[in-house]
Amino acid sequence: TYPRTDSRYITEDIVPTLPLRLKSMGVGPYADLARPLLQKPLKPGKRLVDNSKVSDHHAIIPTEQPLQLNSLNEEERRLYDLIARRFLAVLYPPYRYEQTTIITVVEGENFHSRGKVEIDRGWRAVQAVPGDKDEKDEEQLPEQTLARHKKGETLEVKSGKAGKHKTKAPARYTEATLLTAMENCGKLVEDKKLRESIKGSGLGTPATRAEIIEKLIRTSYIERQRKELVPTSKGIQLMDLAPPDLRSPELTAQWEQRLAEIARGQGKRPDFMADIRRDTVQLVQSIKSDSSTYRADNVSKSKCPQCGRFMLLVNGRKGKILACPERSCGYRQPEAEDFSGKGGNSRMNRRLMAKYSNQEELETNLGELLKAALAKKEQG
């Protein structure tokens, strides 16, 4: 009912409506999952119900409106499935398992063996989707059942082999993982008080985070490579140029902390704004005095028809475009219309068509010859 909310809690007045919500959504693939919850009283705990954690709107949950899956298209159904399964999962019991770790000492070296026995699937029975595979599971040792042993027991090693594994570099961000990182950027803040001030807010808002990413793509600071987001040379150079304060979420955390103090009457708005202006002036002066030079690696071989400078190949809303680097000029054209190749500029094409047609008098002998040739071709 309110897709912009980032709350993960519901309020106490929602609790009495939970059975009706479960009944309304308990059709199709959700029928067997909702049935056990409807057969006993629901007692959601503090991890789900907390009035103090809800500001504008509670968490996104199914409404009491009867579910009609046939009326949803593929994308709507997939989105609803995420919401429905998370809603059911938080009402299910915990996932319970017994884990055993055995440390075996061989020739003074410690070898770890881990085993896990599942007792109750709990909420995992709801979240599990056939065919899905958790990326983290691939890096973990395979689960196994271990026999019980006593501390200090001596065992015989019957066989052994060395496994070959490769370390993996951190995965590049996708749009989904970057949105999550923006929301949970407080994890990168070392100061506990500052970390607490940014908790629950993060960088941007639920309504602006996606647009921030799109703007970075439009302005060629990052680019999409399949599902991954990759920094461009321009973006990397910007990070080298930007002062450390601007590259850290601590600055946002400090602002959030001071804004919270103002809200509690412990700070003054004019003082905060004065500090913002002072810091901005210092940051701009710092960047201006930096001796680093920007080197564009997207310079094309095409010259701007307006000012003669070599144009840059950049991302446009409908694909690659050539743009003049001179802001006062601002000339742009599609990549296909390249003066160095076969294309040609559409504005110039219109001028040529107007010049070498019946729309105006031609000024040169060559023009007269072309006009006569065109007329003869049309007649013949």
Secondary structure, DSSP 8 states (H G I E B T S, - for coil): --TT-----B-GGGGGGHHHHHHHH-SGGGHHHHHHHHTS-----TTTB-GGG-SS-------SS---GGGS-HHHHHHHHHHHHHHHHHHS---EEEEEEEEEEETTEEEEEEEEEEEE-TTHHHH--TT---HHHHHS----------TT---------------------BHHHHHHHHHTGGGG--SHHHHHHHTTT-SS-TTTHHHHHHHHHHTTSEEEETTEEEE-HHHHHHHHHS-GGGGSTHHHHHHHHHHHHHHTTSS-HHHHHHHHHHHHHHHHHHHHT-------S-EEEEE-TTT--EEEEEEETTEEEEE-S-TTT--EEETTS-TTSS---HHHHHHHHHHTSTTS---SHHHHHHHHHHHHHHH-
